[in-house]
Amino acid sequence: MLQLGRAIRKVRNKRKLSQNALGKLVGVDASYINKIENNKAPGSLLTIKKIAEALNCTLTELMALAESTESEEEIMVS
């Protein structure tokens, strides 16, 4: 499973944005950002695209980071 939530959190923290600030930029509640970051809510494609835009990255870049995060976890488990 892709670690999209973890990738979003990583970029959000790098950009020094709170979940509340990101939620306002995207037009959703901070609790929804939290659920997405913790993989408790999948988030629609449109919402994930808006999150990527708010984080000044492309959806492709966000997905690539999610895949690399997943690979790092697989290495740590092995």
C-alpha positions in Angstrom: 0.0 0.0 0.0 1.3 3.4 -0.9 2.3 5.6 2.1 0.6 8.7 0.6 -0.5 10.0 4.0 3.1 9.8 5.3 4.3 11.6 2.2 1.8 14.4 2.6 2.9 14.8 6.3 6.5 14.8 5.3 6.1 17.6 2.7 3.7 19.5 4.9 6.2 19.5 7.7 9.0 20.5 5.3 6.8 23.5 4.2 6.2 24.3 7.9 2.4 24.1 7.6 0.1 22.9 10.3 -2.7 20.6 9.5 -5.1 23.5 10.1 -3.2 25.7 7.7 -3.1 23.0 5.0 -6.8 22.3 5.5 -7.7 26.0 5.0 -5.6 26.1 1.8 -7.4 22.9 0.5 -10.9 23.8 1.8 -11.2 20.9 4.2 -11.1 20.5 8.0 -7.8 19.9 9.8 -9.2 16.6 11.1 -9.7 15.4 7.6 -6.0 16.2 6.8 -5.1 14.2 9.9 -7.2 11.2 8.8 -5.5 11.3 5.3 -2.1 11.6 6.8 -2.8 8.6 9.1 -4.3 6.5 6.3 -7.7 6.5 8.1 -9.4 8.2 5.2 -8.4 7.7 1.6 -9.1 11.3 0.3 -10.6 11.8 -3.1 -8.4 12.3 -6.1 -9.5 15.9 -6.3 -8.6 16.5 -2.6 -5.2 14.8 -3.0 -4.6 17.0 -6.1 -5.5 20.1 -4.1 -3.2 19.0 -1.3 -0.4 18.6 -3.7 -1.0 22.1 -5.2 -1.2 23.6 -1.7 2.2 22.0 -0.9 3.6 23.4 -4.2 4.3 20.0 -5.7 2.7 17.9 -8.4 0.5 14.9 -7.8 3.2 12.8 -9.5 5.9 14.1 -7.1 3.7 13.3 -4.1 3.0 9.8 -5.4 6.8 9.2 -6.1 7.6 10.3 -2.5 4.9 7.9 -1.2 6.4 5.1 -3.2 9.9 5.9 -1.9 8.6 6.1 1.6 7.1 2.6 1.1 10.4 1.3 -0.2 12.2 2.7 2.9 9.8 0.8 5.1 10.3 -2.4 3.3 14.0 -2.1 3.7 13.7 -1.4 7.4 11.4 -4.5 7.8 13.7 -6.8 5.9 
